[in-house]
Amino acid sequence: MGVTKSDEFNARQNKTAELFKALGHPARVAIMEFLMKKQSCVCGDIVDELPLAQATVSQHLKALKEVGLIKGSIEGTSVCYCIDEKRLHELDKFITALLDYSSEKKCC
């Protein structure tokens, strides 16, 4: 793997990039959409919704959880997932800033 220069950027920039990287796979986008639609903690239903094996879904859930986009809580023998609103608000602030910039039409 190539050398990264992430240490040359500030913490906010690195965290924002991590969020976008985690959302850079269609399965993870589908998981987030499913969790938004359910608006509650979801246990085994995620695997039923995606055309992927359970182990693959677990890897995608792990990636989303590592960056904090989702949270998981143990209920009996299963882990239930929901969206972590705090991290989602960080993403929202960045996207809102981009939209505000584009609405000002400062560029060619």
C-alpha positions in Angstrom: 0.0 0.0 0.0 1.2 3.5 -0.8 2.4 6.0 1.8 -0.3 8.4 2.9 0.2 11.9 4.1 -2.8 12.2 6.3 -0.7 13.5 9.2 -0.1 16.6 7.0 -3.8 17.5 7.4 -5.7 18.6 10.5 -7.9 16.3 12.6 -11.2 17.6 11.2 -10.1 17.1 7.6 -9.0 13.5 8.4 -12.2 12.7 10.2 -14.3 14.1 7.4 -12.3 12.1 4.9 -12.8 8.9 7.0 -16.6 9.4 6.9 -16.7 9.8 3.1 -14.3 6.8 2.7 -16.6 4.7 4.8 -19.6 5.7 2.6 -17.5 5.0 -0.6 -19.1 1.6 -1.1 -22.6 1.0 -2.3 -23.3 -1.7 0.3 -22.5 0.8 3.1 -24.7 3.4 1.5 -27.5 0.8 1.3 -27.0 -0.1 5.0 -27.2 3.6 6.0 -30.4 4.0 3.9 -31.9 1.0 5.5 -31.1 2.2 9.0 -32.6 5.6 8.2 -35.7 4.0 6.9 -36.2 1.9 10.0 -35.4 4.8 12.4 -34.6 2.3 15.2 -32.1 -0.3 16.1 -31.9 -3.2 13.7 -30.6 -6.6 14.4 -30.7 -9.4 11.8 -32.8 -7.6 9.2 -29.8 -6.0 7.5 -28.5 -9.2 6.0 -32.0 -10.0 4.6 -32.0 -6.6 2.8 -28.7 -6.9 1.0 -27.6 -9.3 -1.8 -24.5 -10.2 0.2 -23.4 -12.9 2.5 -23.7 -12.4 6.2 -19.9 -12.2 6.7 -19.6 -9.5 4.0 -22.4 -7.5 5.6 -20.6 -7.8 8.9 -17.4 -6.4 7.4 -19.4 -3.4 6.0 -21.1 -2.9 9.4 -17.6 -3.0 11.1 -16.3 -0.3 8.7 -19.3 2.0 9.4 -19.0 1.4 13.1 -15.2 2.1 13.2 -15.7 5.6 11.9 -18.7 6.2 14.2 -21.5 6.4 11.6 -23.4 3.6 13.3 -23.5 2.3 16.9 -24.1 -1.2 18.0 -25.6 -2.6 21.1 -25.7 -6.2 22.2 -29.2 -7.6 22.8 -29.1 -11.3 23.7 -27.1 -13.1 21.1 -27.3 -10.4 18.4 -25.9 -6.9 17.9 -28.5 -4.2 17.0 -27.4 -1.3 14.9 -28.5 2.3 14.6 -27.2 5.6 13.1 -24.9 7.6 15.4 -26.5 11.1 15.0 -23.5 12.9 16.4 -21.2 11.8 13.5 -24.0 12.3 11.0 -24.2 15.9 12.1 -20.5 16.3 11.5 -21.0 15.1 8.0 -24.1 17.3 7.6 -22.1 20.4 8.7 -19.5 19.7 6.0 -22.0 19.1 3.2 -24.0 22.2 4.3 -20.8 24.3 4.0 -20.3 23.0 0.5 -23.9 23.8 -0.5 -23.6 27.3 1.1 -20.5 27.9 -0.9 -22.0 26.7 -4.2 -25.1 28.9 -3.6 -22.9 32.0 -3.3 -21.5 31.3 -6.8 -18.0 32.5 -6.1 -16.5 30.4 -8.8 -16.4 30.5 -12.6 
